[in-house]
Amino acid sequence: MSARRPVVVEVDDDPLRWHGPTGGDYLSRWFASASQRSRLDLVRVEGRGKCQHYRVRQGASFSDGSPVLARDHARAIRAALAVPSLQRFLLDISGVHTSKDALVIELRRPVPHLPGLLRSVDLAPTSTCGELSSGAYERAVRTADDEYWLKPVNVGTPPVRVLVRRDPHSAPERFQRGEVDVTCATAFPLDRIPDFAGSRAFHTAPTAIEMCLETVPGSSSAASDPAFRRRLLGAIRYDRLVARCGHGVEAAAPEHHIEAPISTIGSGERLRLGYWDYYPNLIVAEEIAAQLTENVGVEVELVPAEFAAGSAQSCDLLLALRGPFFEDPICALDMLDPARRDPVLAPLLHRLSEVPDDETARDELCRAVRELCPLISLLRLRGHWLQREGLTGRPWPPMDAVRFPRFRWSADG
């Protein structure tokens, strides 16, 4: 099989951005990782943890062969500081500068997760002209409505054609007709999993992402009361939630979850529940809304959220997808607004950032999370997709890292 045969990959929406700092959504980060790759290594920490020194990995270069320099990484970090949906992950940075071949980052507090964050695609180096690639592919080009092309930097790697298809339920049929080589992992119809589970073309991601119910800081609704949030947790029937999705999900109930008897404590209360309108979010949001109404009497309005705005500030609760504490740790507890802005949780998180081994603070944090209930874990979802048997390269990586694959066609693919 010729390496020049394009690989046709299907996604469920246009990426919000596919170059530079992406804003944090998974699809944009996956897309950007084709042409962006961070090359930083932490070399030392000074000033009681408040000054981190990095160097660019030896041999790192842009697609034109020019070397990646420390100032290229500094340029990317400064750009990310201006992106609203990324700012909250970078609040601890007080200064960024270069010294010879080193990148120096001044911090307001010790930030042990920062080296991992700086390896993320959103903080990959940016060339002076802003047009060069630091990854395996040139920068994506939009060639038509709902179509993008990725040209490889190296000979022997096939080009990639990305098609936007907003109907996930027809994805299996498009694959079977040969219209696509890889279906979208974040939008595989869950009710079709049994039809393909035994096929060699069917794949499941090794790690899951969690769907959570988060309090929106600043809400004036009953959801701002920790006692009421604990009532909401007790109102959730996880077995029914899993059954509503059908297949491919598992309950993520916290250990302290106990089903509470039906009550009317929420009668007269109205909550706005924000969600991003991608499959299967609406199914989950509808089920959660129905359960909260039935089990505590609260009225729930479903509100499609705008991801590009950074957060659903007009809502009281947000249905959010959060990865585990992974290599690009934008989903660690101390990065989430409900925890970071909480007057009880924030000081505990600060203590742990300064002394990660402080077991007393860790125990207090666990108790406070149970008591304050800033977020409620609902489901764990794994990505599922169909891929041609003659095609190697994992297109949809596990949630512990976001990387674009290096596709290869086999001789008989």
C-alpha positions in Angstrom: 0.0 0.0 0.0 1.4 3.4 -1.0 2.3 5.6 1.9 0.8 8.5 -0.1 -2.7 7.1 0.2 -4.5 9.6 2.4 -5.9 8.5 5.8 -9.5 9.7 6.1 -10.4 10.5 9.7 -13.9 11.6 10.8 -14.5 14.1 13.7 -17.8 15.3 15.1 -17.3 19.1 14.8 -14.9 21.7 13.5 -12.1 22.3 15.9 -12.5 25.7 17.6 -8.8 26.4 16.9 -6.3 24.1 15.3 -3.1 26.2 15.7 -1.6 27.9 18.7 -3.2 27.8 22.1 -6.4 25.9 21.5 -8.6 26.9 24.4 -8.6 23.4 25.9 -11.3 21.4 24.1 -10.2 17.8 23.3 -10.8 17.9 19.6 -8.8 21.1 19.1 -6.0 19.8 21.2 -5.9 16.6 19.2 -6.0 18.5 15.9 -3.2 20.9 17.0 -1.0 18.1 18.3 -0.5 17.1 14.6 1.6 20.2 14.0 2.6 21.2 17.6 4.9 19.5 20.0 6.4 20.8 23.2 10.2 20.2 23.6 10.8 21.5 27.2 12.6 19.7 30.0 12.7 21.0 33.6 16.4 21.3 34.7 16.1 22.9 38.2 13.9 24.7 40.7 15.0 27.6 42.8 13.5 30.1 45.2 11.7 27.6 47.4 9.9 26.3 44.4 8.9 29.6 43.0 11.3 29.7 40.1 11.6 26.9 37.5 14.3 26.7 34.8 13.7 24.7 31.6 15.8 23.9 28.6 14.8 23.0 25.0 15.4 19.4 24.2 18.5 18.9 22.0 17.8 18.6 18.3 14.3 20.1 18.5 13.5 21.9 15.3 10.7 23.4 13.3 9.5 22.0 9.9 11.9 24.3 8.0 14.9 22.8 9.9 15.4 25.9 12.1 16.1 25.1 15.8 13.4 25.5 18.5 14.7 28.2 21.0 13.7 29.0 24.5 12.1 32.3 23.3 9.8 30.2 21.0 8.4 28.5 24.1 8.2 31.9 25.9 6.2 33.3 23.0 3.7 30.4 23.3 3.2 30.8 27.0 2.6 34.5 26.7 0.0 33.8 24.0 -1.7 31.3 26.2 -1.9 33.8 29.0 -4.2 35.9 26.8 -6.7 33.0 26.1 -9.6 33.2 28.6 -10.1 29.4 28.8 -6.4 28.8 29.5 -5.7 31.6 31.9 -7.0 29.8 35.0 -4.4 27.1 34.4 -1.6 29.6 34.3 -2.7 31.9 37.2 0.4 31.0 39.2 2.8 32.4 36.6 4.1 35.9 37.5 6.8 36.2 34.9 8.3 34.5 31.8 11.8 35.3 30.4 14.7 33.7 28.7 18.4 33.6 29.8 20.8 32.4 27.1 19.3 29.0 26.1 17.1 28.6 29.2 13.4 29.4 29.8 12.8 30.8 33.3 9.3 30.9 34.8 8.7 33.0 38.0 5.8 31.7 40.1 3.5 33.1 42.8 3.6 29.7 44.6 5.2 26.3 44.0 3.5 24.6 41.1 4.6 20.9 40.9 2.2 20.3 38.0 3.7 23.0 35.8 6.3 20.8 34.0 3.5 18.5 32.9 1.4 21.4 31.8 4.2 22.9 29.7 4.4 19.6 27.8 0.8 20.1 26.6 0.0 20.9 23.0 -1.4 24.3 24.0 2.0 25.5 25.1 4.1 24.1 22.2 6.7 26.5 20.8 5.6 29.1 18.3 7.9 30.2 15.5 8.7 33.9 14.9 6.5 33.9 11.7 3.9 31.8 13.4 3.5 29.5 10.4 6.0 26.7 11.1 5.3 23.2 12.5 7.0 21.6 15.4 5.2 18.3 15.0 4.9 15.4 12.5 2.6 17.4 10.1 2.5 20.8 8.6 -0.1 23.2 9.9 -3.6 22.1 9.0 -5.2 23.7 5.9 -9.0 24.0 5.5 -9.8 23.0 2.0 -13.6 23.1 2.0 -16.5 23.3 4.4 -16.1 20.5 6.9 -12.8 19.3 5.4 -9.1 19.8 6.5 -5.9 18.4 5.1 -2.7 17.6 7.0 0.5 17.3 5.0 3.3 15.3 6.6 6.7 16.8 7.3 8.6 13.6 6.5 8.4 11.4 3.4 6.8 8.0 4.1 4.0 9.4 6.3 0.6 9.5 4.6 -1.3 12.7 4.4 -4.5 13.0 6.5 -7.8 14.2 5.4 -10.1 15.2 8.2 -13.9 15.2 7.6 -16.4 16.9 9.9 -19.5 14.7 10.2 -22.1 15.9 12.8 -24.2 12.7 12.7 -22.4 10.2 14.9 -25.2 7.6 14.6 -24.4 7.0 10.9 -20.7 6.7 11.5 -20.6 2.8 11.4 -22.4 2.8 8.0 -20.0 5.4 6.6 -17.1 3.2 7.7 -18.6 0.1 6.2 -19.1 1.9 2.9 -15.4 2.8 2.8 -16.0 6.6 3.1 -13.8 6.9 6.1 -10.8 5.0 7.5 -11.2 6.0 11.2 -14.4 7.1 12.9 -14.5 9.7 15.7 -13.8 8.1 19.1 -15.7 10.8 21.1 -19.0 10.3 19.1 -19.4 6.5 18.5 -23.1 5.6 19.0 -23.1 3.7 22.3 -26.1 1.5 21.3 -24.1 0.1 18.4 -21.2 -1.2 20.5 -22.6 -4.7 20.7 -22.7 -4.8 16.9 -19.0 -4.3 16.5 -17.5 -5.5 19.8 -16.1 -8.7 18.2 -14.7 -7.0 15.1 -10.9 -6.5 14.7 -11.7 -3.0 13.3 -13.3 -2.0 16.6 -11.2 -0.3 19.2 -11.7 1.0 22.8 -9.5 3.6 24.5 -7.5 2.1 27.5 -8.4 5.0 29.8 -11.6 6.8 30.5 -12.7 10.4 30.9 -15.1 11.3 33.7 -18.3 13.2 33.2 -19.0 15.4 36.2 -21.6 17.7 37.6 -19.8 20.9 38.7 -21.0 23.9 40.6 -20.5 27.2 38.7 -18.8 29.6 41.1 -20.8 32.7 41.7 -24.2 31.1 41.2 -26.9 32.6 43.5 -29.0 29.4 43.3 -29.5 26.7 45.9 -26.6 24.9 44.2 -24.2 27.3 46.0 -25.2 25.6 49.3 -23.0 22.5 50.1 -25.8 20.9 52.0 -28.1 21.2 48.9 -25.3 19.8 46.7 -25.1 16.8 49.0 -28.8 16.3 48.5 -28.3 16.4 44.8 -25.6 13.7 45.1 -28.0 11.5 47.0 -30.7 12.0 44.4 -28.7 10.4 41.6 -29.5 6.8 40.7 -26.3 5.6 39.0 -27.7 2.3 37.7 -30.5 4.2 35.9 -28.0 6.7 34.5 -25.8 3.9 33.1 -28.8 2.1 31.6 -29.9 5.3 29.9 -26.6 5.4 27.9 -26.9 1.7 27.0 -23.3 0.6 26.6 -19.8 1.8 26.9 -20.0 3.7 30.2 -19.6 2.8 33.8 -20.8 4.5 37.0 -18.3 6.9 38.7 -20.2 7.2 42.0 -18.0 8.5 44.8 -17.4 6.1 47.7 -19.5 8.2 50.1 -22.5 8.2 47.8 -25.7 6.9 49.4 -29.0 7.0 47.7 -31.3 9.3 49.6 -35.1 8.8 49.7 -37.3 10.8 47.5 -38.0 14.3 48.9 -39.4 17.7 48.0 -36.6 19.7 49.5 -35.9 21.3 46.2 -39.5 22.3 45.5 -39.7 25.8 44.2 -36.0 25.9 43.3 -34.9 26.3 39.6 -31.4 25.3 38.4 -29.8 26.0 35.0 -27.8 23.0 33.9 -25.2 23.8 31.2 -23.9 21.2 28.8 -21.9 21.2 25.6 -24.0 19.9 22.7 -22.0 16.9 21.7 -23.0 13.3 21.8 -23.8 11.8 24.4 -23.9 14.8 26.6 -27.5 15.7 26.0 -28.6 12.1 26.9 -26.8 12.4 30.2 -28.1 15.9 30.9 -31.7 14.9 30.3 -31.4 11.9 32.6 -29.8 14.0 35.4 -32.4 16.7 35.0 -35.2 14.1 35.2 -33.7 12.4 38.3 -33.2 15.7 40.2 -36.8 16.7 39.5 -38.2 13.3 40.5 -36.0 12.8 43.6 -35.7 16.3 45.2 -38.4 18.3 43.4 -36.1 20.9 41.8 -36.9 22.3 38.3 -34.0 22.0 35.9 -33.5 24.0 32.7 -31.1 22.5 30.2 -28.8 25.2 28.6 -26.4 24.5 25.7 -23.1 26.1 26.7 -20.7 27.9 24.5 -17.2 26.3 24.9 -15.4 29.2 23.3 -16.6 31.5 26.0 -14.5 29.6 28.5 -17.2 28.6 30.9 -21.0 28.6 31.4 -21.1 31.5 33.8 -24.8 32.0 33.3 -25.6 28.5 34.6 -25.8 27.1 38.1 -24.4 23.6 37.3 -22.2 22.4 34.5 -22.1 19.0 32.9 -18.3 18.7 32.3 -15.9 16.1 31.0 -12.7 15.9 33.0 -9.7 13.7 32.4 -7.7 12.0 35.1 -4.6 13.7 36.5 -2.7 13.3 33.4 0.5 14.4 31.6 -1.3 17.6 30.5 -2.9 18.2 34.0 -5.6 20.7 33.1 -8.1 18.6 35.0 -6.4 18.3 38.4 -8.7 19.3 41.3 -6.7 22.5 42.0 -7.2 23.6 38.4 -11.0 23.5 38.6 -12.9 26.7 39.4 -15.3 25.1 42.0 -12.3 24.1 44.1 -9.9 26.9 43.3 -12.4 29.6 44.2 -13.8 27.9 47.3 -12.7 29.6 50.6 -12.2 26.2 52.3 -10.7 24.1 49.5 -8.4 26.8 48.1 -6.2 27.1 51.3 -5.9 23.3 51.5 -4.9 23.1 47.9 -2.3 25.8 48.5 -0.9 23.9 51.4 -0.5 20.8 49.3 1.1 22.7 46.5 3.8 23.9 48.9 4.2 20.6 50.8 2.8 17.7 48.6 3.5 15.2 51.3 1.4 17.0 53.9 -0.8 14.0 54.9 -2.8 16.1 57.3 -3.7 18.6 54.6 -4.5 15.7 52.2 -6.9 14.1 54.8 -8.5 17.5 55.5 -9.0 18.0 51.7 -10.7 14.6 51.3 -13.1 15.4 54.1 -13.7 18.9 52.8 -14.5 17.5 49.3 -17.0 15.1 50.8 -18.6 17.8 52.8 -18.6 20.6 50.3 -19.3 18.5 47.2 -17.9 21.0 44.7 -18.3 18.4 41.9 -20.2 15.2 41.5 -18.6 12.4 39.4 -21.3 10.8 37.2 -19.9 8.4 34.6 -16.6 7.2 33.1 -16.7 7.1 29.3 -14.1 5.4 27.1 -13.6 6.3 23.5 -14.8 3.8 20.9 -13.9 3.8 17.2 -13.6 1.8 14.0 -10.3 1.7 12.1 -9.1 0.0 9.0 -7.1 -3.2 9.9 -4.3 -2.2 7.5 -3.8 1.1 9.3 -1.4 1.4 12.2 -1.2 4.4 14.6 -3.6 5.0 17.4 -5.7 8.0 16.3 -7.5 8.5 19.6 -5.0 8.4 22.5 -5.8 7.7 26.1 -6.8 10.6 28.2 -3.4 10.7 30.0 -2.0 12.5 26.9 -3.2 14.2 23.7 -1.1 13.3 20.8 -1.7 13.0 17.1 -0.8 9.5 15.6 1.9 8.7 13.2 -0.2 6.8 10.7 1.2 4.0 8.5 -0.5 1.8 5.9 0.6 -1.8 5.9 1.5 -3.5 2.6 -1.9 -5.3 2.5 -3.9 -2.4 4.1 
